[in-house]
């Protein structure tokens, strides 16, 4: 009996036998998510636009003892390349910061295609595979910008708000197919995407409004993603979980 319970417990905290697709896996949060899922035993396929960076990452992961990782070159803002990616087998993002009145149609279109359309389309394409698995799980990477107003670009915030709602709809519509959908919404995180925003003045303001008094490490986001994929999280669906050091619940406290 004890041996059976022990085995069952280990299975609840393992991703062995499962396959994950992680977009944008060579940098930032995507990179951390790949490593987190590999550490739990998942087979991981990732994609990136830069072939040299992708090859370097895959070789390094295999050298770390993860032969189950593969990769392919893909620009997820391209519909055709997304379809090609799914034929071979979701955390890509872009942000352009400027006042709302200064965004061109091209700017807004690129942000929409990369941040929302790619997530929506890849969900459509992956649905048959997720349904067939009998225990599919989608975890979107959103942002606190989709939950509260922050000065990092209106189009970016709109795509993240749309992603949060997409999470709810898919969770309800695809529950009959045993597919869960959740979302993690980080605050500022140490990634290449955030680097241009992290001057000392900005960091001081962020720390003053964040109860934990610092920005996140990428691994603090990827651990939440991995948890939501685990069998242990099998009754969690439709949720947007903020990984923000308490920022979104802070009313009028300053550090």
N, C-alpha and C positions, 0 to 999 in steps of 0.2 A: 504493500500500500504506500509506504513512504517513498519507495523508488518510483512508483507511478506518479505520485504527487510532485516529486522532484523533477521528473522528466516534463510533466505538464507545465510546471513553473518555468523551466528553461525555455520551452517552446513559446511561451507567452512573451518572452523577452529576447526573441531571436528572429532574424529575417532570413534564415537559411531556407533555400528553395524558392525564394522570391526574387523577382527581377524589377529593377527600378530604372526609369529614364529620368536623368537630371540634365536640364538644359543649362548652358552657360557654366559648365563644370570646371573651367580652368582658373577661375578667379573668384575672390570674395566669398560670399555666402554659398554660391553653387559649388565651389571647390571644397568648402568645409562640409557641405551636405554629402558629396560623393564619399569623402573619407569616413564620415559618420555611418553612412549606410553600409559601406564595406566592412567596417568594424563589427557590425551586427550580423554579418554573413550574407548580405544580399549580393546578387550579381547586378552590376551597375553598367549601364550604357550612358555615356555623356556626349555632348556635342559642344562645339565652339566654332567661331568664325576663323580663328587663327590656327592653321594646320600645325605649325611648328610648336606652338604652345600646347596644343592638344596632344601631339605625339610625345612631347617631353613629360607631360603630366601622367599619361597612361604608362609610359615606361617606368616612371618613378613609382607609381602605385604597384605595378607588377613586381618591381624590385623590392617593395615592402612586404611582398607575400600575398598579393591580391591578384591572382591570375584571372579572376572572373570579371575584371573591368575591361570595357571596350569603349571605343570612341569613334566619332565621325564628324566631318566638317559640315556645319550647317549654320546658316543665318536664319534664325527663327522669325525674322520680320518678313521673310519670303514665303508665300503660301506654297509655291512649288517645292521649295527645299524642305518645308515641314512635312509634306506628303512623302518625299523621298526618305526623310529621316524615319518615318513610321514604317516604310517598306523595309528598311534595314533592321529594324528591331521587331519638370517644366520650370526654371529659375533663370530666366534671362531678363535683363532690365536695362532701361536707359532713362536718363533724366537730363533735361535742359532747363536751367534756371534763369528766368527773366520775368519781367512784369507781364501780366496777362495780355495787355494790349500790344505787346511787341512780338508775340508768337506768329510766325508765318504759317500758312496752311501746310507747308512741307514739314515744319517743326512738329506741329500737332499731329499730323498724319504718321510721322515716324514714331513718335512716342506711343500713339494708339496701336500701331502695328506690332511694335516690339513688346509692349507691356500688357496689352489686353487681347488683341486679336490672336496673337500667337498662343496664349493660354487657352482661349476659347476653342480655336481650331484643333490644337493638339488633344484637347479633351474629346472632341468629336472623333478624331482619328483613332484615339486609344480606347474608345468605349468597347469595341468588340473584344479586345484583348483583356480589358479589365473585367468585363462580364464573364468571359470564359474562365478566368482565374478563380471565380467564386468568392474572392475576398479582395477586390480591388480597392485601392486607396489613392486619392489625389490630394496632394498638399501644394497649394499655391503659395508663392512668396509675394505678399502684399506689402503694406507699409502703414505706419501710423498716419501718414498723409492721407490715407483713405478713411481714417476714423475721426481725426480732428484736423483743424486748419493749421498748416505749417507753411512757412514762406519758401517752399521749394518747387514751385511751379504748378499752376492750376491744371494744365493737361495731365501732368504726372499724377496729381492727386485724384483727378477724375477717373483715370484708368484703374487706380488702386481701389477706389470706392466701387467701381463696376465689378472688379474682381471679388470683392467681399460679398457682393450680392450674387454673383455667379456661383460662389461657394454654397450659399444657402439653397439656390434653385437646384443645382446638381445633386446636393445631398438629399433633397426630397424626391426629385424626379427619378434618380438612379438607385434609390434605396432598394427598390424591388429587384434590382440586378446585383445586390450585395456589393455595391460600390459606395464607399464613404468619400466625402469631400470635405476637406478642412483647409484652413488658411493660417499662416503665421504672418504677423504684421510687425516687423522690426522698427525700432527707432534708429537713430544714427548708429552705424556699425562700421568698424574698421575694415573697409574694403576699398579697392581701387575706384569704384563708382562714387564713393563718398569723399575720397581724398581731396578733391577740389573745394569741398565745402568746409573742410576742417582746419581753418585758420584759428589762431589762438583766441581771437575775439569771439568767434562763433562757438568754440568749445566752452568758453567761459559762460556764455549764455545758456548753452545746452545743459551744462552741469548745474547751473542755478535753478533750472526748472525740472531737473530729473532727481527724484528722491534718492536714488542710489549714487548720484553725483558723478557719473561717468558715462561714456558711450559703450556700446556692446562690442564684445569680441564675436567674430564670425561663428566660432564654435558654440557660443551660447544660443545662437539661432538654429544652427544645424541639429543640435541635440533635441530641440522641440520638434523639428521636422521628423527626425528618426522615431521619436516616441509616437507621433501620430500615425506612423506607418506600421508600428508593431501590433501584433495580435492583442497585446495588453490594452491597447486603445480601441478595441473593436466596437465599443458602444459610443464613441465620440464621433459625431458627424455634424456638418453645417456650422462649425465654429470658426470664428476669427480670433486667434489668440495673439494679443499684443506682447511683444518681447521688447520692453521699453524702459525697464528700470523704474516703473511707476509713473512715467511722464503723463500718460493719458488719464490717470485718475487724480492728478494733482490739481487742486483748485487754486490755492493761494499760498502755498509753501515755497519759500526760496532758500536755497543752500547758501 
